[in-house]
Amino acid sequence: MKLDLSSFFEYWTNLANENVLLTILIAILLPIIEALLPFLPLIVIVNYNIIMFNAIFVAPTSWILALVASTIGAIIGAAIVFYALKYSIGKWFRRKVESNEKVVNAMRWINKCSTPYLIIIMSNPYTPTSIINYSMALTGFETKKYLLIIVVSKIFEIALLGLLGVVFKVGDNLLSFVWITLTYVIIYLLVWLGRKFYFKRRKKDEQKDN
């Protein structure tokens, strides 16, 4: 049976026009489902939300609202998974591996990772963020730090996916995936160079003071 995408989108476009509130709820719910079922492609969900909001509002308002709804859903979904694991099997897991030095060292490494480093990793759509999210939950990652990381990373990730989806037509143009990867590489290098320059300058200032 062949899937007629034009009919599919036409159906949901008509539904969006008839019930705006339902469209907003669906736009928030889809990223939550993606967090629970990480094999679903977030990039498709984000751009699907943009299509639905285009049926209700005029661009660029439709893009902004779609990205906001997608971001809210993604944050809620990731937080649900984190809290559910951390306060259920997470406690059992930490007790079970407390005698395993390698696992304990891995847990310490995750907990000691800097916030900017984790934000960069978590905001990359090609990174297995669901696995990292599970790991942070099982290792008892600090809740306040986690919330900061997940909020900032999801805002950045979904904004970029939406922007590239609109500009490069993600899903129709394979080159768009190259641009996504290149963008993250450039950002990572800029952050890395910035940190290196900062610490180098800080070291020189400390030496002058001494």
Secondary structure, DSSP 8 states (H G I E B T S, - for coil): ----HHHHHHHHHHHHHH-HHHHHHHHHHHHHHHHHSTTS-HHHHHHHHHHHHHTTS-TTHHHHHHHHHHHHHHHHHHHHHHHHHHTTHHHHHHHHTTT-HHHHHHHHHHHHS-HHHHHHHHT-TTS-HHHHHHHHHHTT--HHHHHHHHHHHHHHHHHHHHHHHHHH-TTT-THHHHHHHHHHHHHHHHHHHHHHHHHHHHHHHHHHH-
